[in-house]
Amino acid sequence: MTTPVQPTVHNTHISDNFGRLLYPGLRKIFFETYMEVPEQFSKIYKVNKSTKAMETDYGLGAFGDWTERSSGLDTVAYDTLSPGLERHYVHKAFTKGFMIERELYDDEQYRQISKFPAAMARAGRAFVEKEAAKTLNYGFLNAKVIFDDEPLFSDSHPLLDSTGKGDNLATGALTDTNLKLAMQKMRETVDEAGNLINATPKKLVVPPALEFTAKEIVNSQLKSGTDYNDINTVKGALEVIVYDYIGEAAGGSDTAWFLIDPSLCELNFFWRVKPEFKWDEDFDTFVAKYRGYMRFSYGVSDWRGIVGSLGGPASATPVVTKPSAGATTVAVGTCVNGAKLTLWINGNPVATATASATSHSFTDLTAVKSGDVIYVVQTESGKVPTESAKVTV
């Protein structure tokens, strides 16, 4: 049987820690009581409710061209759909809580403690947004491939019933010209047999750093970035979605941008349990316990319906020295001073660091095993993240 968490001076808000809240006369107490803002991730995800431990989507191939019937004796050309790959959404549970001693709550003068649960709720909401944004933030990395063993944004998606490749990877900074090329790329999206599927971009998703660039391109009466009186042919064609959590300040990029066709895009978010907040009081210690709980999953079931560009100039490409099985250190070269380094092992980010020289070593790691796949991603402010070559232990 699990022993309940016991209140201590290290995990409970007590008078010694928050004594100033007991004193009258303070003019103002600053606290993170930010205004609630609209949910953002649901503007790009299909949000679903789940009643199971895991959700599974299953892909299928596509039929090719019809066969001409050249005579009245010809039979129907029957065909079969190729089996596809499964996409699994495994729900994970997340919690947060805090405790307050009774005397502190009784004597506190400014009723700030009553705001603690709301602060915890806001932290939970921000966490959901940061998690959901990872699908786009990691969407260009070979270290984080989707069901077809390609990054979400790739020009080499394999097709089940064609020798061709699917392509949803745009290039270049957000400009009028590059936006139109990306819109064309989406219109050229094909199914598993290589047939056009009539994808039409409706949303332009950008980080805060590109908000005004995006709105200028999409909303100007005349063509953006020129001195001519050419009409703006994309005016009104796209809804601009500013997604705070794909920006550099939230761990993403200030240069990446995306196009979405909501009717085809299969970014899926499943709520197994929406955020719940409960409290109880320990009978013997009079300590009030507050806790939050939620359970969800997210991911992508198809690369179609979304096009992405990293935009901007690229950082230098890091070089990983292949470690031996059992090693607890991974060495990286070609680092840029001040750049963020992220170590990925088997599709998961396991460590981060800031480079202070042209080389860096990730130390005190769990021992790597034979067959482990390692990448390192290097990110400089204002530049496109770059990824090392794949290293297999």
C-alpha positions in Angstrom: 0.0 0.0 0.0 1.3 3.4 -0.9 2.1 5.7 2.0 0.3 9.1 1.7 2.5 12.2 1.2 3.2 13.7 4.6 3.4 17.5 5.1 6.9 18.7 5.9 8.6 22.2 6.1 9.9 21.4 2.6 6.6 20.7 0.8 4.1 22.8 2.7 3.5 26.5 2.8 4.0 27.5 6.4 4.2 30.8 8.4 8.0 30.7 8.4 8.1 30.7 4.6 5.3 33.2 4.0 5.5 35.3 7.2 5.0 38.6 5.3 1.5 37.5 4.3 0.6 37.7 8.0 1.7 41.3 8.4 -0.8 44.1 7.9 0.3 47.3 6.1 1.8 45.9 2.9 0.7 48.2 0.0 0.5 45.5 -2.6 1.4 41.9 -3.1 2.5 40.9 -6.6 1.4 37.5 -7.8 1.0 35.8 -11.2 -2.7 36.6 -11.5 -2.6 36.9 -15.2 -5.8 37.4 -17.2 -7.1 34.2 -18.8 -6.5 34.0 -22.5 -8.2 31.9 -25.2 -6.9 28.4 -25.7 -4.5 28.3 -28.6 -3.7 24.7 -29.5 -7.3 23.9 -30.4 -7.0 26.3 -33.3 -4.7 23.9 -35.1 -5.6 20.5 -33.5 -8.7 18.4 -33.8 -9.7 18.0 -30.1 -11.3 14.7 -29.3 -12.6 12.9 -26.2 -11.4 9.5 -25.4 -12.8 6.7 -23.1 -9.9 4.3 -23.5 -6.3 3.9 -22.4 -5.1 4.3 -26.0 -6.5 5.5 -29.3 -5.4 4.0 -32.6 -5.8 5.3 -36.1 -5.1 3.0 -39.1 -4.0 4.2 -42.5 -4.9 2.6 -45.8 -3.6 2.9 -49.3 -5.5 4.4 -52.2 -6.9 3.2 -55.5 -5.0 4.1 -58.7 -6.4 5.1 -62.1 -9.5 3.4 -63.4 -9.1 0.9 -66.2 -10.7 1.5 -69.6 -13.3 -1.1 -70.7 -12.3 -1.7 -74.3 -15.0 -4.3 -75.2 -18.3 -5.6 -74.0 -16.7 -8.8 -72.8 -14.2 -7.1 -70.5 -14.6 -7.9 -66.8 -14.3 -5.3 -63.9 -10.7 -4.7 -62.9 -10.9 -5.3 -59.1 -8.2 -4.0 -56.9 -7.4 -4.0 -53.2 -6.2 -1.2 -50.8 -2.7 -1.7 -49.4 -2.7 -2.0 -45.6 -1.3 1.0 -43.8 0.5 1.7 -40.6 -1.0 2.1 -37.2 -0.9 5.4 -35.3 -1.1 5.1 -31.5 -2.1 7.8 -29.0 -1.2 6.6 -25.5 -2.7 8.9 -22.8 -0.3 10.1 -20.1 -1.3 11.4 -16.7 0.1 14.7 -15.2 -0.3 16.1 -11.7 0.6 19.0 -9.5 -0.2 19.9 -5.9 0.6 22.1 -2.9 -0.1 22.1 0.8 -0.8 24.9 3.3 -0.8 24.8 7.1 -4.0 25.8 8.8 -2.5 28.7 10.9 -1.1 30.4 7.9 -4.4 30.3 6.1 -6.2 31.6 9.3 -3.9 34.5 9.9 -2.9 35.6 6.4 -4.0 39.2 5.9 -4.2 39.6 2.2 -6.2 36.6 0.9 -3.4 35.8 -1.6 -3.4 32.1 -0.6 -6.9 31.7 -2.0 -5.3 32.5 -5.4 -2.8 29.6 -5.3 -5.3 27.1 -6.9 -5.9 29.4 -9.8 -2.1 29.8 -10.2 -1.8 26.1 -10.4 -4.6 25.9 -12.9 -2.8 28.4 -15.1 0.4 26.5 -14.9 -1.5 23.4 -16.0 -3.0 25.2 -19.0 0.4 26.5 -20.1 1.8 23.0 -19.8 -0.8 21.6 -22.2 0.0 24.4 -24.7 3.7 23.7 -24.5 3.2 19.9 -24.9 0.8 20.4 -27.9 3.3 22.7 -29.6 5.9 20.0 -29.7 4.4 18.4 -32.7 5.3 21.5 -34.8 8.4 22.4 -32.9 9.9 18.9 -33.4 8.3 18.4 -36.8 11.5 18.9 -38.9 13.7 16.6 -36.9 14.9 13.2 -38.0 15.3 12.6 -34.3 11.5 12.7 -33.9 9.9 10.8 -36.9 6.2 10.0 -37.3 4.6 6.7 -38.2 6.3 6.5 -41.7 9.8 7.0 -40.3 10.1 10.5 -41.7 9.8 13.9 -39.9 6.3 15.4 -40.0 7.7 17.9 -42.6 9.6 16.1 -45.3 9.9 15.8 -49.0 10.3 12.0 -48.8 7.1 10.6 -47.3 6.8 7.1 -48.7 3.5 6.3 -50.6 1.9 2.9 -50.1 0.7 2.5 -53.7 3.1 4.6 -55.7 6.9 4.8 -56.2 6.7 8.6 -55.8 7.2 10.5 -52.6 4.9 12.8 -50.6 6.2 16.4 -50.0 5.0 18.9 -47.3 8.3 20.6 -46.7 8.5 24.3 -47.7 11.6 26.3 -47.6 12.7 29.9 -47.0 11.6 32.8 -44.8 8.0 34.0 -44.7 7.7 36.2 -47.8 5.0 36.8 -50.4 6.9 34.6 -52.9 7.7 31.8 -50.5 4.1 31.8 -49.1 2.7 31.3 -52.6 5.2 28.5 -53.3 4.1 26.8 -50.1 0.4 27.2 -51.1 1.2 25.6 -54.4 3.0 22.8 -52.6 -0.1 22.1 -50.6 -2.3 22.1 -53.7 0.0 19.4 -55.1 -0.5 17.1 -52.1 -1.1 13.5 -53.3 -2.8 10.4 -51.8 -1.1 7.0 -51.3 -1.5 6.3 -55.0 -0.1 9.6 -56.2 -3.4 11.3 -57.0 -4.1 14.9 -56.2 -6.4 15.3 -53.2 -7.4 19.0 -53.7 -5.8 20.3 -50.5 -6.4 24.0 -50.0 -4.6 26.0 -47.3 -6.9 28.0 -45.1 -4.7 28.9 -42.1 -1.2 30.5 -41.8 0.3 29.6 -38.4 3.2 31.7 -37.2 5.1 32.5 -34.0 4.7 36.0 -32.4 7.9 37.2 -34.1 6.2 36.7 -37.5 2.7 38.1 -36.6 3.0 41.4 -38.4 4.9 40.0 -41.4 2.1 37.4 -41.8 -0.7 40.0 -41.4 1.0 42.4 -43.9 1.3 39.7 -46.5 -2.2 38.3 -46.1 -4.2 41.5 -45.4 -2.5 44.3 -47.5 -4.5 45.6 -50.4 -1.4 45.6 -52.6 1.4 43.0 -53.0 3.7 43.0 -50.0 7.3 43.9 -50.3 7.2 45.8 -53.6 6.9 49.4 -54.8 4.5 48.4 -57.6 0.7 48.6 -57.6 0.2 44.9 -58.1 -2.8 43.6 -56.3 -2.3 41.2 -53.4 -3.5 37.9 -54.8 -3.5 36.2 -51.3 -5.6 38.9 -49.6 -8.3 37.2 -47.5 -7.2 33.7 -48.6 -5.7 32.7 -45.2 -6.6 33.2 -41.5 -3.5 34.1 -39.6 -3.1 32.1 -36.4 -0.4 33.4 -33.9 0.7 30.5 -31.8 2.7 31.8 -28.9 4.1 28.4 -28.0 5.9 27.7 -31.2 8.1 30.9 -30.7 11.7 30.9 -29.5 10.6 32.2 -26.1 8.6 28.9 -25.6 11.3 26.6 -26.9 10.4 26.8 -30.6 11.6 29.0 -33.5 11.0 32.6 -34.4 11.4 31.8 -38.1 9.3 28.7 -38.7 5.8 29.0 -40.3 3.0 26.6 -41.4 0.0 26.3 -43.6 -3.0 24.2 -42.7 -6.0 22.8 -44.5 -8.4 22.1 -41.5 -10.5 19.7 -43.5 -7.5 17.4 -44.1 -5.0 18.2 -41.3 -4.8 15.2 -38.8 -3.2 16.9 -35.8 -5.1 15.1 -33.0 -5.4 15.9 -29.4 -7.3 13.5 -27.1 -8.6 14.4 -23.6 -8.9 11.2 -21.5 -9.4 13.3 -18.4 -9.7 17.1 -18.6 -8.0 19.1 -15.8 -9.6 18.6 -12.4 -8.7 20.3 -9.2 -9.6 18.9 -5.7 -8.6 19.6 -2.1 -8.8 17.9 1.2 -7.7 18.6 4.8 -5.5 16.2 6.8 -7.5 15.4 9.9 -4.5 15.3 12.4 -2.2 18.0 11.0 -4.9 20.5 9.7 -2.8 20.8 6.6 -4.9 21.6 3.5 -3.9 19.7 0.4 -4.7 20.8 -3.1 -3.9 18.8 -6.3 -4.6 18.9 -10.0 -4.8 16.0 -12.4 -5.2 15.6 -16.1 -4.6 12.9 -18.7 -4.2 13.4 -22.5 -2.3 12.5 -25.6 -1.6 14.2 -28.9 0.2 13.6 -32.2 -0.4 13.3 -35.9 -2.2 10.6 -38.0 -1.3 12.0 -41.5 1.2 14.4 -42.9 -1.3 15.7 -45.4 -3.1 19.0 -44.8 -0.1 20.7 -43.3 3.0 22.3 -44.8 5.9 23.7 -42.9 9.0 25.8 -43.4 11.8 26.3 -41.0 12.5 29.8 -42.5 15.7 31.8 -41.8 19.4 31.0 -42.0 20.6 27.7 -40.5 22.9 27.3 -37.6 26.1 25.2 -37.9 25.6 21.5 -38.0 26.8 19.7 -34.8 28.9 16.5 -35.1 28.4 13.7 -32.6 31.3 11.4 -31.7 29.9 7.8 -31.6 30.0 6.5 -28.0 30.6 2.9 -26.9 27.9 0.8 -25.4 27.8 1.5 -21.7 29.1 5.0 -22.0 27.6 7.8 -19.9 29.0 10.6 -21.9 28.2 11.9 -25.4 30.7 14.3 -27.0 29.6 16.9 -29.6 31.8 19.1 -31.9 31.1 22.0 -34.2 29.2 23.8 -31.5 28.4 27.6 -31.6 29.2 29.5 -28.4 25.9 30.4 -26.7 23.8 28.0 -28.8 21.3 25.6 -27.2 22.2 21.9 -27.6 19.6 19.2 -27.2 20.6 15.5 -27.0 18.0 13.1 -28.4 18.2 9.3 -27.8 15.7 6.9 -29.3 13.3 9.7 -30.2 13.3 11.5 -26.9 15.1 14.7 -25.7 17.1 13.5 -22.7 19.4 16.5 -22.0 20.0 20.1 -22.9 22.9 22.4 -22.5 24.3 25.8 -23.6 27.5 25.6 -25.6 30.3 27.6 -24.2 33.0 26.5 -26.7 33.2 24.7 -30.0 32.8 21.4 -28.3 30.6 20.0 -25.5 30.1 16.8 -23.6 26.9 15.6 -22.2 27.8 13.8 -19.0 26.2 11.7 -16.2 23.8 10.1 -18.7 22.1 6.8 -18.3 24.5 4.4 -20.0 23.8 4.1 -23.7 23.0 0.7 -25.1 23.9 -1.1 -28.3 21.4 0.0 -31.0 20.5 3.3 -29.3 20.0 6.1 -31.9 21.5 9.5 -31.1 21.1 12.9 -32.6 22.1 16.4 -31.3 20.1 19.5 -32.3 21.8 22.9 -32.2 19.7 26.1 -32.0 21.0 29.7 -32.3 18.8 32.6 -31.6 17.1 33.8 -34.8 18.4 30.8 -36.8 17.0 27.5 -38.0 17.9 24.6 -35.7 20.3 22.1 -37.3 20.6 18.4 -36.6 23.6 16.1 -36.5 23.9 13.0 -38.6 22.3 9.9 -37.1 24.6 8.0 -34.8 23.8 4.4 -33.9 25.6 2.9 -30.9 
